[in-house]
Amino acid sequence: MSSRGSPRTGPYSALNNSPSRSGSLLSTSSHGVLRRESSQTFEGSITDSPYPRANSQISHSISEKYSLSPDIRAWGSDLSPDLVESDDVLHNPNQRDRSSGSWNSRGLTNVGCLLILALSILALFVGYPALTYARAKAPEAVGLNLGGAFNASGQIPQIGNYGLVDLDTPKDAWSRKSLRDGSDMVLVFSDEFNTDGRTFYPGDDPYWEAHDINYWATNNLEWYDPAALTTKNGALHITLEEKKTHNLSYQGGMMSSWNKFCFTGGYIEANVRLPGINNVAGLWPAVWTLGNLGRAGFGASLEGMWPYSYDACDVGTVANQSRNGLPIYSITEGDAKYGGSLSYLPGQKLSRCTCPGEEHPGPVHPDGTYVGRSAPEIDVIEPQVGRGANGLLKGEVSQSAQYAPFDKSYEWKHTAQNMKIYNASASKLNGFVGNIVQQAASVVTDTNQRCYQLLEDCYSIYAFEYKPGFDGAYVTWLSDNKLAWTLEAAGFGANALTEISARPVPQEPMYIIVNLGMSPNFGDIDFEHLTFPAVMEIDYIRVYQPSDSINIGCDPEDFPTKAYIEKHIDAYMNPNLTDWRPGKGGYGQPFPKNSFLGEC
């Protein structure tokens, strides 16, 4: 550091003016370090010494070489605190010659970055877990208020168009009257499909997910691909086309609300334009519902679950619906194609006969037995082509519920008290009543013959309303927005001949499925006259429930599903698993032990 004091060569320069004890002076070495001239005496000539003045004597100790005067003024520098030097600003905090406001751009940037970082950390570790928890609990909470679709005042919350009720649903469609008694029903779910270009790949939609499978269980000829479903011109479009995919010649579409949206009881309505034309057979479109404990197309999840609707402990829960060859009607009064056997079902997996301590999703009856659980089915429509009295082909829809265990010869009690057809000229009892894997309560009704893809641009409303359970339970179907038929729960009461108990109208939480495919299992296929691509359009789907008994969600307290599904998630996610039990293609889990068979 420079100084305004006397000239100096270093911090020790003041010593150069001080005489040594021998009269010699300090000199500066070639390295800039002070050294004292020696006064040591050597033998021989001075010229023989390698050092000048080699004969000087040392008059001070080594430490004295580096001693400074106690008077700092003797050091040769101006040490006044008032002295201002050019580099003082670098180390003097009291400098006031440069100043600025308390806030500047750099300070604001620093504080802003810290604030953003803090908020981001809060959002990640507080906001995100809270949001995840709230979404996960939503299906449970909805049964306690008005299904989550309404607030306490009965209004639909404005949370963007991702709520259970589509904001595009017209206000006059937010409520309706019950078909049964005219009581008030409120809208708890709707999708108007008004936004074009929607897709339904896994994760794309909060309520729907398209399948990427072959529906092998019914020998379908197509591969269901998510690419076959989209929204266009205000409607859902499901396309079946001739396209080589996964070693199959056709590509169709199927999507469902499995484990996303379910409802128990109420009214479901779909406004549909059917694919193809009304007089060419072969297409298999459908709008239907299934219990959440079975996932459509995933065989392992369905074995021992579909199409049971049963809460009793008797022979109806066991394989082939018989034990030791009894009852006799289960051996002789069934499907003629299988030697008269009534049932080839493996037995109800999660029955009321489940032994204590065996795996079961619950709940438990007051007597300690488990509630019988299953994956029952109720169909809104399965369109088909039939022949009228004039011999001409015409469009029809089958509207049905599937049941197990079975009545003798699959004949349910379709008496005047248990079944009502509202227009006998348009509707008739379906000739198909069942086979070794299902019993059907089905009525076939004429469609609106113009509302088909290749005819007119119009839609027809198809629907059903149901009350689950036993006494007073029912299902009523609509076709083309007209009453078609009603099934009373007593139609599937106890049957002494097959020694089974009453089967309730499905009590499980039901999810929605829509699909368009093709299978010889459903009927003859007129390949010569079918036109591809075939497209089924759905203008909207809406679900209503009685205003005093809202029950939506896939994990209701009285029929829980979440824990069981999560424990066996592979059975619900791997379509290549065909069976629940061990064996080729099986999930590898045994059925719970059955008390009726003495296995406890």
C-alpha positions in Angstrom: 0.0 0.0 0.0 1.4 3.4 -0.9 1.9 6.1 1.7 2.1 9.8 1.7 5.0 9.7 4.4 8.7 9.5 4.0 10.2 7.4 1.2 10.7 3.8 2.2 11.6 0.5 0.8 9.6 -1.6 3.1 8.2 -1.8 6.6 11.7 -2.0 8.0 13.1 0.9 6.2 13.3 3.1 9.3 16.0 0.8 10.7 18.4 1.8 7.9 19.0 5.1 9.8 19.9 3.4 13.1 23.6 2.7 13.7 24.6 -0.8 14.9 26.7 -1.4 17.9 29.7 -1.9 15.6 28.9 1.1 13.5 27.8 -1.0 10.5 24.5 -0.5 8.7 21.7 -2.8 7.8 21.6 -3.5 4.0 19.0 -5.0 1.8 19.6 -8.5 0.4 19.1 -9.4 -3.2 15.7 -10.9 -2.1 14.5 -7.6 -0.6 14.9 -9.0 3.0 16.9 -7.0 5.5 20.1 -8.6 6.7 22.7 -7.2 9.0 26.3 -6.8 7.8 28.5 -9.3 9.5 31.4 -8.3 11.8 32.7 -11.8 12.3 36.5 -12.2 12.0 38.1 -14.8 9.6 41.6 -16.0 9.4 43.3 -14.8 6.3 42.9 -11.9 4.0 39.7 -10.1 3.7 39.8 -10.9 0.0 39.7 -14.6 0.9 36.3 -14.2 2.4 33.3 -14.9 0.2 31.3 -12.1 2.0 32.0 -8.4 2.1 32.8 -7.1 5.5 33.2 -10.6 6.8 35.2 -9.4 9.7 32.2 -7.4 11.2 31.0 -8.4 14.6 27.3 -9.1 15.5 26.2 -6.7 18.1 22.5 -7.7 18.4 20.7 -10.9 18.8 18.7 -12.4 15.9 15.4 -11.1 17.3 16.7 -7.6 17.3 16.9 -7.7 13.5 13.2 -7.5 13.3 12.3 -5.2 16.2 10.4 -2.0 15.5 10.4 1.3 17.4 7.6 1.5 19.9 6.8 4.9 18.5 4.8 4.2 15.4 5.6 7.7 14.1 9.1 6.4 13.6 7.9 3.8 11.1 7.8 6.4 8.3 4.0 6.2 7.5 1.1 8.5 8.0 -1.2 6.5 10.3 -3.8 9.1 11.0 -7.4 7.7 10.9 -8.3 10.8 9.0 -6.1 9.8 6.1 -8.1 8.9 3.0 -6.7 6.3 0.7 -8.0 5.1 -2.7 -8.8 1.6 -1.5 -10.6 2.5 1.8 -14.0 1.8 0.3 -13.1 -1.9 0.0 -12.8 -2.4 3.8 -14.4 0.6 5.5 -18.1 -0.1 6.3 -18.7 3.5 7.3 -18.1 5.0 3.9 -20.9 7.3 2.9 -19.5 8.7 -0.3 -21.5 6.0 -2.3 -25.1 5.4 -1.3 -28.3 4.0 -2.8 -31.9 3.4 -1.8 -32.9 0.5 0.5 -34.3 -1.4 -2.6 -32.7 -1.8 -5.9 -33.2 -4.2 -8.8 -30.6 -6.6 -7.5 -32.1 -6.7 -4.1 -35.6 -7.2 -5.4 -34.4 -10.0 -7.6 -32.7 -11.8 -4.7 -35.8 -11.5 -2.5 -38.1 -12.5 -5.3 -36.1 -15.6 -6.0 -36.1 -16.6 -2.3 -39.8 -16.0 -2.1 -40.5 -18.2 -5.2 -38.2 -20.9 -3.8 -40.1 -20.8 -0.4 -43.5 -21.0 -2.1 -42.3 -23.8 -4.4 -41.1 -25.8 -1.4 -44.5 -25.2 0.4 -46.4 -26.3 -2.7 -44.4 -29.4 -3.1 -44.4 -30.6 0.5 -47.7 -29.2 1.8 -49.9 -28.3 -1.1 -49.3 -31.4 -3.3 -49.9 -33.9 -0.4 -53.0 -32.1 0.7 -54.4 -32.1 -2.9 -53.5 -35.7 -3.4 -55.3 -36.6 -0.1 -58.3 -34.6 -1.0 -58.7 -36.2 -4.4 -58.2 -39.7 -3.0 -60.9 -39.1 -0.3 -63.4 -37.4 -2.7 -65.3 -40.6 -3.5 -65.7 -41.4 0.2 -66.9 -37.9 1.1 -69.4 -37.6 -1.7 -71.8 -40.0 0.0 -71.9 -37.8 3.1 -72.9 -34.6 1.3 -74.5 -34.4 -2.0 -72.1 -36.6 -3.9 -69.5 -33.9 -4.2 -71.3 -32.5 -7.2 -73.3 -30.0 -5.1 -72.5 -27.7 -2.3 -74.8 -27.2 0.8 -77.1 -24.8 -1.1 -77.6 -27.3 -3.9 -75.5 -25.5 -6.4 -72.9 -27.1 -8.7 -69.5 -25.7 -7.7 -67.6 -23.7 -10.3 -64.2 -25.6 -10.4 -63.6 -25.6 -14.1 -65.0 -28.3 -16.3 -63.5 -31.2 -14.4 -66.2 -31.7 -11.8 -68.5 -34.7 -11.7 -71.2 -32.6 -13.4 -70.2 -31.2 -16.8 -70.8 -27.5 -16.9 -72.1 -27.8 -20.4 -75.1 -29.8 -19.1 -78.2 -27.6 -19.7 -79.7 -26.2 -16.5 -83.0 -27.8 -17.1 -81.3 -31.2 -17.0 -79.8 -30.8 -13.5 -82.8 -32.6 -12.0 -85.6 -35.0 -13.1 -88.4 -37.1 -11.6 -88.2 -40.7 -10.7 -89.8 -43.2 -13.1 -91.1 -45.1 -10.2 -92.8 -42.6 -8.0 -92.2 -39.1 -9.4 -89.8 -38.2 -6.5 -87.0 -35.7 -7.1 -83.7 -36.9 -8.5 -80.6 -34.7 -8.9 -77.8 -34.8 -11.4 -74.7 -36.4 -9.8 -72.6 -37.0 -12.9 -72.6 -36.0 -16.6 -70.3 -35.8 -19.6 -71.6 -33.9 -22.6 -68.6 -34.6 -24.7 -68.8 -31.1 -26.1 -65.0 -30.4 -26.2 -63.7 -31.8 -29.5 -60.4 -33.7 -29.7 -60.5 -35.4 -26.3 -58.6 -38.6 -25.9 -58.9 -41.3 -23.3 -55.6 -43.0 -23.0 -54.6 -43.8 -19.4 -54.2 -40.6 -17.5 -55.9 -38.4 -20.1 -59.2 -38.1 -18.3 -60.4 -37.9 -14.7 -63.4 -40.2 -15.2 -62.8 -42.3 -18.3 -60.0 -44.7 -19.5 -59.9 -46.5 -22.8 -58.8 -50.1 -22.9 -55.9 -51.5 -24.9 -56.9 -55.2 -25.1 -58.6 -58.0 -27.0 -61.8 -59.0 -25.3 -61.0 -62.7 -25.6 -63.6 -63.8 -23.1 -66.4 -63.3 -25.7 -64.3 -64.2 -28.7 -64.2 -60.6 -30.1 -62.7 -60.2 -33.5 -61.3 -56.8 -32.9 -58.6 -55.2 -30.8 -59.8 -52.5 -28.5 -57.4 -49.5 -29.0 -57.6 -46.1 -27.3 -57.1 -44.5 -30.7 -60.6 -45.6 -31.6 -62.2 -43.2 -29.2 -62.3 -39.4 -29.4 -64.8 -36.5 -29.3 -66.0 -34.7 -32.4 -68.9 -32.3 -33.2 -70.1 -32.4 -29.6 -70.2 -36.2 -29.3 -68.1 -39.2 -28.3 -67.1 -41.2 -31.4 -66.2 -44.9 -31.1 -65.0 -46.3 -34.3 -64.8 -50.0 -35.5 -62.7 -50.3 -38.7 -60.9 -52.9 -40.8 -57.4 -52.4 -39.6 -54.6 -54.9 -39.0 -53.6 -54.6 -35.4 -52.1 -57.1 -32.9 -52.6 -59.9 -35.4 -56.3 -59.1 -35.7 -58.2 -57.7 -38.7 -60.3 -55.1 -36.9 -59.8 -52.3 -34.4 -62.6 -51.1 -32.1 -63.0 -49.0 -29.0 -63.9 -49.5 -25.4 -63.7 -47.2 -22.3 -65.0 -47.3 -18.8 -65.1 -45.3 -15.6 -63.8 -48.3 -13.6 -62.4 -47.3 -10.2 -62.9 -43.6 -11.1 -66.7 -43.0 -11.0 -69.3 -45.4 -9.6 -72.8 -45.1 -8.4 -75.2 -47.2 -6.3 -78.8 -46.8 -7.2 -80.4 -44.1 -9.4 -80.9 -43.4 -13.1 -78.4 -43.5 -16.0 -79.2 -42.1 -19.4 -77.2 -42.1 -22.7 -78.2 -40.2 -25.8 -76.9 -42.5 -28.7 -76.7 -42.6 -32.4 -76.2 -46.3 -33.3 -73.5 -47.5 -35.6 -74.1 -48.9 -39.1 -77.6 -49.4 -40.3 -80.8 -50.9 -38.8 -81.0 -54.0 -41.0 -77.4 -55.3 -41.2 -76.3 -57.6 -38.4 -72.9 -58.1 -36.9 -71.9 -55.1 -34.9 -71.8 -55.3 -31.1 -72.2 -51.8 -29.6 -73.1 -51.5 -25.9 -73.6 -49.1 -23.0 -73.6 -51.0 -19.7 -72.6 -51.1 -16.0 -70.6 -53.5 -13.9 -69.7 -53.9 -10.2 -66.4 -52.3 -9.4 -64.8 -55.5 -7.9 -64.6 -56.8 -11.5 -62.9 -55.0 -14.3 -64.3 -55.7 -17.8 -61.8 -57.5 -20.0 -59.5 -58.5 -17.1 -60.3 -62.2 -16.6 -58.5 -62.7 -13.3 -60.6 -60.0 -11.7 -63.8 -61.5 -12.9 -63.4 -65.2 -12.1 -65.9 -66.1 -9.3 -67.3 -62.5 -9.4 -69.4 -62.1 -12.6 -72.3 -62.3 -12.9 -73.1 -63.1 -9.2 -75.5 -61.0 -7.2 -75.8 -63.1 -4.0 -75.7 -62.7 -0.2 -76.6 -66.2 1.1 -74.6 -69.2 2.2 -75.8 -72.3 0.4 -75.2 -74.4 -2.7 -75.5 -71.3 -4.9 -72.0 -70.2 -3.8 -70.2 -73.4 -4.9 -68.7 -74.5 -8.2 -71.2 -75.9 -10.8 -73.9 -74.9 -8.3 -74.0 -78.4 -6.9 -72.4 -80.6 -4.3 -72.2 -84.4 -4.6 -74.5 -84.3 -7.6 -77.2 -82.4 -5.9 -79.6 -80.7 -6.4 -80.6 -82.9 -9.3 -81.9 -79.9 -11.3 -78.4 -78.4 -11.4 -77.2 -81.5 -13.2 -80.1 -82.2 -15.6 -82.0 -78.9 -16.2 -79.4 -76.7 -17.6 -77.7 -76.1 -21.0 -78.4 -78.9 -23.4 -75.1 -78.2 -25.2 -73.3 -79.3 -22.0 -75.3 -82.4 -21.1 -77.9 -80.5 -19.1 -75.4 -79.0 -16.7 -76.8 -75.8 -15.2 -73.6 -74.0 -14.3 -69.9 -74.1 -15.2 -69.2 -71.2 -12.9 -66.4 -71.7 -10.4 -68.5 -70.6 -7.5 -68.8 -67.2 -5.8 -65.3 -66.3 -4.7 -66.3 -63.7 -2.1 -69.4 -65.3 -0.7 -71.3 -65.1 2.6 -69.8 -68.6 3.2 -66.2 -67.3 3.4 -64.6 -68.7 6.5 -63.5 -66.4 9.3 -60.0 -65.1 8.8 -60.0 -65.7 5.0 -59.4 -62.8 2.7 -62.5 -60.8 2.0 -63.1 -57.1 1.3 -66.0 -57.0 3.9 -68.1 -55.8 5.5 -69.5 -58.2 8.0 -73.2 -58.9 8.9 -74.3 -58.6 12.5 -74.2 -62.5 12.7 -70.5 -62.4 11.9 -70.7 -63.7 8.4 -69.3 -61.7 5.5 -71.5 -59.8 3.1 -71.6 -61.6 -0.3 -69.6 -59.6 -2.8 -69.5 -59.8 -6.6 -69.4 -58.0 -10.0 -73.0 -57.9 -11.2 -74.1 -56.5 -14.6 -77.0 -54.2 -15.7 -77.0 -53.2 -19.4 -78.4 -49.9 -20.7 -78.4 -51.3 -24.2 -76.9 -54.0 -26.4 -78.2 -53.2 -29.9 -78.9 -56.0 -32.4 -80.8 -56.8 -35.6 -84.0 -58.8 -35.4 -86.8 -59.8 -37.7 -90.2 -58.2 -37.6 -93.6 -59.8 -38.1 -93.4 -58.8 -41.8 -90.2 -60.8 -42.2 -88.1 -57.7 -42.6 -84.9 -57.0 -40.6 -85.1 -54.2 -38.0 -83.1 -52.6 -35.3 -83.6 -53.7 -31.7 -81.9 -53.3 -28.3 -81.6 -55.9 -25.6 -82.0 -54.3 -22.1 -81.1 -56.7 -19.4 -79.6 -57.7 -16.0 -77.3 -60.7 -15.7 -77.6 -63.0 -12.6 -76.0 -65.9 -10.8 -76.7 -68.4 -9.3 -79.3 -69.8 -11.7 -82.9 -70.9 -11.7 -83.8 -74.3 -13.1 -83.6 -74.0 -16.9 -82.7 -70.3 -16.5 -86.3 -69.5 -16.1 -86.8 -66.6 -13.7 -90.3 -65.8 -12.3 -91.4 -63.4 -15.1 -95.0 -63.2 -13.9 -97.2 -60.2 -14.3 -96.3 -59.2 -10.7 -92.5 -59.4 -11.4 -92.3 -58.0 -14.9 -94.1 -55.3 -16.8 -93.7 -54.6 -20.5 -95.2 -51.1 -21.4 -95.7 -51.6 -25.1 -96.1 -55.1 -26.2 -96.0 -54.1 -29.9 -92.5 -52.7 -29.5 -91.1 -55.0 -26.8 -90.9 -58.7 -26.1 -89.2 -61.1 -23.7 -85.8 -62.1 -25.1 -85.6 -65.6 -26.4 -82.1 -65.9 -24.8 -82.5 -66.7 -21.1 -79.1 -68.0 -20.2 -76.4 -70.6 -20.5 -73.7 -72.2 -18.3 -72.1 -68.9 -17.4 -75.0 -66.5 -17.0 -78.7 -66.1 -16.5 -80.3 -63.1 -18.2 -83.5 -61.1 -17.5 -83.8 -59.5 -20.9 -86.4 -57.7 -23.0 -85.9 -56.8 -26.6 -87.3 -53.4 -27.8 -87.5 -51.8 -31.2 -85.2 -48.9 -31.7 -85.9 -45.6 -33.5 -85.2 -47.0 -37.0 -83.8 -43.7 -38.3 -81.1 -42.9 -35.7 -78.3 -44.8 -37.2 -74.9 -43.8 -38.6 -75.8 -44.5 -42.2 -79.4 -43.1 -42.0 -80.2 -39.9 -40.2 -78.4 -37.5 -38.0 -80.4 -38.1 -34.8 -80.0 -39.6 -31.4 -82.1 -41.8 -29.1 -82.2 -41.8 -25.3 -81.6 -45.1 -23.7 -81.7 -45.5 -19.9 -82.4 -47.5 -16.8 -83.5 -46.6 -13.2 -82.9 -49.0 -10.4 -83.2 -49.4 -6.7 -80.7 -52.0 -5.2 -81.5 -54.7 -2.7 -84.4 -57.0 -2.0 -87.8 -55.7 -0.9 -89.1 -53.0 -3.1 -86.0 -53.2 -5.4 -86.5 -52.9 -9.2 -85.0 -52.0 -12.5 -86.9 -50.0 -15.2 -85.6 -49.5 -18.7 -86.3 -46.8 -21.3 -85.8 -47.2 -25.1 -86.0 -44.1 -27.4 -87.0 -42.2 -24.3 -90.1 -44.3 -23.8 -90.7 -46.8 -21.0 -89.8 -50.3 -22.2 -90.0 -52.7 -19.2 -89.6 -53.2 -15.5 -88.0 -56.0 -13.5 -89.1 -56.5 -9.9 -86.7 -58.0 -7.4 -89.1 -60.8 -6.6 -88.5 -62.2 -10.1 -85.2 -63.5 -8.8 -86.5 -64.7 -5.5 -85.5 -68.0 -3.8 -85.8 -71.2 -5.9 -86.5 -74.4 -4.1 -85.7 -76.6 -7.1 -82.1 -75.5 -7.4 -82.0 -74.8 -3.6 -80.8 -71.2 -3.9 -81.9 -68.1 -2.1 -83.1 -64.7 -3.4 -80.7 -62.7 -5.6 -80.9 -59.0 -5.0 -81.0 -56.2 -7.5 -77.2 -55.3 -7.7 -76.0 -53.6 -4.5 -72.4 -53.1 -5.6 -71.0 -49.7 -6.7 -71.5 -49.8 -10.5 -69.2 -48.2 -13.1 -70.0 -47.3 -16.7 -68.7 -49.0 -19.9 -69.2 -48.1 -23.5 -67.8 -50.1 -26.4 -68.1 -51.0 -30.1 -66.8 -54.4 -31.2 -67.8 -57.5 -33.1 -68.2 -61.1 -32.0 -69.9 -64.3 -33.2 -70.9 -64.9 -29.6 -73.4 -62.1 -29.9 -75.0 -63.2 -33.1 -74.5 -63.8 -36.8 -72.1 -61.4 -38.6 -73.1 -60.2 -42.1 -69.6 -59.5 -43.4 -70.9 -59.0 -46.9 -73.1 -56.0 -46.1 -71.3 -54.4 -43.2 -69.9 -51.0 -43.9 -66.6 -49.9 -42.3 -65.7 -47.8 -40.5 -68.7 -48.2 -38.2 -69.1 -45.4 -35.7 -71.3 -45.2 -32.6 -71.8 -41.6 -31.3 -72.8 -40.7 -27.8 -74.1 -37.2 -27.3 -74.0 -37.4 -23.5 -74.1 -39.7 -20.5 -75.9 -38.5 -17.3 -76.5 -40.1 -13.9 -79.2 -39.0 -11.4 -79.9 -40.2 -7.9 -82.7 -39.5 -5.4 -82.0 -36.2 -3.7 -82.3 -37.8 -0.2 -80.1 -40.8 -0.9 -77.0 -39.8 -2.9 -74.5 -42.7 -3.1 -71.7 -42.3 -5.5 -68.1 -43.4 -5.3 -66.3 -46.7 -6.0 -65.4 -47.3 -2.3 -68.6 -46.8 -0.3 -68.5 -47.8 3.4 -71.1 -50.6 3.1 -69.5 -52.1 -0.1 -65.8 -51.2 0.0 -63.5 -52.0 -2.9 -60.4 -49.9 -2.6 -58.2 -51.9 -0.2 -59.0 -55.2 -2.0 -58.2 -53.8 -5.4 -55.0 -52.2 -4.3 -53.9 -55.5 -2.7 -54.5 -57.4 -5.9 -53.8 -54.7 -8.4 -52.1 -57.0 -10.9 -55.3 -58.9 -11.4 -57.0 -55.7 -12.3 -54.2 -54.3 -14.5 -52.8 -57.3 -16.4 -55.3 -58.4 -19.2 -53.1 -61.5 -19.9 -54.2 -63.0 -16.5 -57.2 -65.1 -17.4 -58.0 -66.7 -14.0 -57.7 -65.8 -10.4 -56.5 -69.2 -9.2 -53.2 -70.8 -9.8 -52.5 -72.4 -13.2 -51.5 -71.3 -16.7 -52.5 -67.7 -17.2 -53.7 -67.5 -13.6 -53.1 -64.8 -11.0 -52.0 -67.5 -8.6 -54.3 -66.9 -5.7 -56.7 -69.5 -4.2 -60.4 -68.9 -3.6 -61.2 -68.3 0.1 -62.3 -71.4 2.0 -66.1 -72.0 2.0 -68.0 -72.9 5.2 -70.8 -74.6 3.2 -68.2 -77.1 1.9 -66.9 -77.7 5.5 -63.6 -76.0 4.7 -63.3 -73.8 7.8 
